Amino acid sequence: MTDNDKNQNQRDKENFIFPHASYRGEFSPENLVFNANLQEFAQKVSYVCNLETNGKISSQSAYLQIKNLWKELKASMKNLGLEEKK
């Protein structure tokens, strides 16, 4: 296997584990950053759910981790000035 083949295999693995999607919403730097934060949130929640499902962490631990991730996402929305006006 050549170095080029190894590099391509590594890129394929990374694209599978960390998929990238183009942003299609209304463009602004804030929206783009929030979209990246949202995708990261979804990826981390997926990991936590998988750990809980496989018995690696407790349901309570999974809940608390997801709750903290939600708080971080909510704070990022506020910091970016994207909070919904009530």
TITOR-827849 format. One line per field, with one value per residue (C-alpha): x, y negated, z negated; residue in three letters. Coordinates in Angstrom, 3 decimals, padded with zeros to 6 digits. Example, Ala and Ser with C-alpha at 12.3 -4.5 7.8 and 13.67 -1.06 7.14 Angstrom:
2
east = c(012.300	013.670)
north = c(004.500	001.060)
up = c(-007.800	-007.140)
code = c(Ala	Ser)
END
This chain:
86
east = c(000.000	001.451	001.597	-001.038	-003.397	-002.764	-003.499	-006.711	-007.802	-007.142	-009.190	-012.022	-012.063	-012.074	-014.900	-016.914	-016.377	-016.601	-018.931	-019.010	-022.083	-022.265	-024.073	-027.247	-028.943	-028.953	-025.283	-023.743	-020.550	-022.651	-024.949	-021.987	-020.282	-023.528	-024.038	-020.576	-021.406	-024.713	-023.028	-020.453	-023.278	-025.064	-021.866	-021.106	-024.687	-024.446	-021.246	-022.808	-025.914	-023.785	-021.717	-024.890	-026.490	-023.403	-023.287	-020.064	-021.698	-024.844	-028.100	-027.659	-024.157	-025.410	-028.232	-025.883	-023.386	-026.102	-027.545	-024.116	-023.676	-027.097	-026.092	-022.925	-024.913	-027.447	-024.630	-023.013	-026.296	-026.547	-022.894	-023.372	-026.431	-028.787	-031.236	-034.869	-036.613	-039.628)
north = c(000.000	-003.353	-006.463	-008.035	-005.091	-005.319	-009.061	-008.489	-005.768	-008.112	-010.892	-008.437	-007.369	-010.965	-011.902	-008.926	-009.684	-013.478	-014.195	-017.716	-019.318	-022.582	-025.410	-026.287	-028.790	-032.568	-033.509	-035.608	-034.913	-034.386	-031.881	-029.996	-029.759	-028.676	-026.020	-024.632	-024.671	-022.920	-020.188	-019.686	-019.496	-016.833	-014.794	-014.902	-014.004	-011.029	-009.875	-010.237	-008.307	-005.518	-005.289	-005.059	-002.521	-000.309	-000.507	-002.526	-005.388	-005.596	-007.151	-009.865	-010.670	-010.779	-013.104	-015.475	-015.513	-016.285	-018.948	-020.621	-020.392	-022.043	-024.859	-025.419	-025.523	-027.921	-030.180	-030.200	-031.325	-034.124	-035.157	-035.296	-037.539	-034.991	-034.683	-034.606	-037.843	-037.267)
up = c(000.000	001.038	-001.148	001.099	000.466	-003.291	-003.257	-001.313	-003.750	-006.675	-005.018	-004.327	-007.986	-009.208	-006.822	-008.054	-011.746	-011.420	-008.494	-007.124	-005.645	-003.752	-005.498	-003.602	-005.914	-005.820	-005.849	-008.558	-010.487	-013.626	-011.927	-010.510	-013.918	-015.579	-012.912	-013.669	-017.401	-016.716	-014.683	-017.436	-020.008	-017.964	-017.565	-021.297	-022.244	-019.900	-021.629	-025.081	-023.998	-022.568	-025.752	-027.842	-025.516	-025.739	-029.525	-029.692	-031.617	-033.735	-032.590	-035.211	-033.941	-030.345	-031.347	-033.171	-030.312	-027.759	-030.057	-030.242	-026.478	-026.062	-028.409	-026.378	-023.128	-024.620	-025.891	-022.450	-020.919	-023.465	-022.999	-019.238	-019.627	-018.092	-020.977	-019.977	-020.849	-023.098)
code = c(Met	Thr	Asp	Asn	Asp	Lys	Asn	Gln	Asn	Gln	Arg	Asp	Lys	Glu	Asn	Phe	Ile	Phe	Pro	His	Ala	Ser	Tyr	Arg	Gly	Glu	Phe	Ser	Pro	Glu	Asn	Leu	Val	Phe	Asn	Ala	Asn	Leu	Gln	Glu	Phe	Ala	Gln	Lys	Val	Ser	Tyr	Val	Cys	Asn	Leu	Glu	Thr	Asn	Gly	Lys	Ile	Ser	Ser	Gln	Ser	Ala	Tyr	Leu	Gln	Ile	Lys	Asn	Leu	Trp	Lys	Glu	Leu	Lys	Ala	Ser	Met	Lys	Asn	Leu	Gly	Leu	Glu	Glu	Lys	Lys)
END
